[in-house]
Structure formats: structure tokens, C-alpha cells
Amino acid sequence: MKVEIWSDVMCPFCYIGKRRFENALQHFEHKDEVEIEWKSFQLNPDLVTNPDLNINQYLADVKGFTLDHAQQINDHVTQMAAEVGLTYNLDKAVVANSFNAHRFSHLAKKHGLGVEAEEQLFKAYFTDGKNIDDEDTLIDLGKELGLDAAEIKQALESNAYADEVKDDIDTAQYLGIRGVPFFVLNNKYAISGAQAVPVFEETLEKAFSEWQKENPKPKLEIIEGESCGPDGNC
């Protein structure tokens, strides 16, 4: 069963939602039959990367908050993250446009490492205070995944995977997605936001039950004969 997740690297609730979904999936009986695909979304596509801008000041400017109120909101989000085992160092966060990070994610997805890339990008942004719009940073993250540095560099210096990012965003608009994280299960059920673990558990059960009925495993009549098994016995 497929689960598609729209998110933005700079969305604090997306990382929290990722952990809560993973916690639900960990205890799901059929987790090995669930395929996860991350989709791109940009909360602020016009954002200009500015390593010198404090994240609290950025939030205050965008939302029209006072600096103190922005600090309180980020402190609250940091506490929420801690409750699911995440460390947010928002005072170190680099305000950065996420488009190149999404392109990097699609490159990793091509190599079957989309889920791993998302985890790396979130950690880089929220925990390590790295600039996720910086080419060298993305190359280093890719090398940690086992990707080829030259391929990453070539992709980032060209327009590679830009169409894939835009297609994800267009699909989100078509589906009426206005905020992230946004989870679509079996193309039938949707969860908006970093919901509590029981919400994910219940929806997983419901969506998988329907998917299983629609995709029954074949029942084979087996005529036994001499053969070799995976344990090496013949």
C-alpha cells in the first residue's frame, strides 16, 4: 500500500509528523507492505536564502508577530519535537529556500533513498543548523547516503529535477492541499497535520484493510517436488 507525504524541509511540524507516523508504522502488523513516497511542497517559494537572518525574526516578519511571540512559538514547537525524540536547535536554523533541497530529495529518490534523504534534510535544518540551500551541504549529505558527489553537483548546477518538484506542488494544488505535512494513504484517505499517533494507527488499519481487499494475494495450488530453500537445504 502506498503512502504519499507532502512536506517542506523548513516546516517544523513536518519533521514531528514524520516521527509520529513512523511510531505508528513501527507497531503496524503489515508495515513491510507499506511503500512511502515523499512529495515536495514549498511554504514560501519566494523566500530568499539569508544565513544572517534569525529564525525568530523571520517568523515575526512573515506572520506579523512580535519577536517575543515568535520566540514563544518556536520554544513551544521545540518542546513538541522533544516529546517525539527530536532535538530542535532553532536558534541555529538557517533561513533558506527549500527548492534545491527538494531537487536533491528527488535525486535521492531515483536511487531508492528518498526516505533517508528526507530524514537527513530535516536533521540538517532543525538540529544541525545547516544551510539546506547550499550546494556543498547537499553534496555532503548525499555522500553520507552513498550517492555520487559528481552526480549531485551536476544536478544542482543544472535544472535537474525541477520539473519533478513542480509536478508535486501542482498535484498538491489539484488535491486542495494548503498545508503540510499532508499524508495520503492508498489514494483514498488523507491526514492533514502532525496528528497524534493513534490517528495514524487507525487510518493505517482502515486504509490497509481496503487495499488488501482490492489487492488479494494469489492463492496457488502447489504441487510439491524436490527443491532448495532459502536456508540452503536442498
Buried (B, 14 or more C-beta within 10 A) or exposed (E): BEBBBBBBBBBBBBBBBBBBBBBBBEEBEBEEEBEBEBBBBBBEEEBEBBEEBBBBBBBBEEEEBEEEBBBEBBEEBBEBBEEBEBEBEBEBBBBBBBBBBBBBBBBBBBBEBBBBBBBBBBBBBBBBBBBBBBBEBBBBBBEEBEBEEEBBBEBBEEEBBBEBBBEBBEBBEEEEBEBBBBBBBBEEBBBBBBBEBEBBBBBBBBBBEBBBEEEEEEEEEEEEEEEEEEEEEE
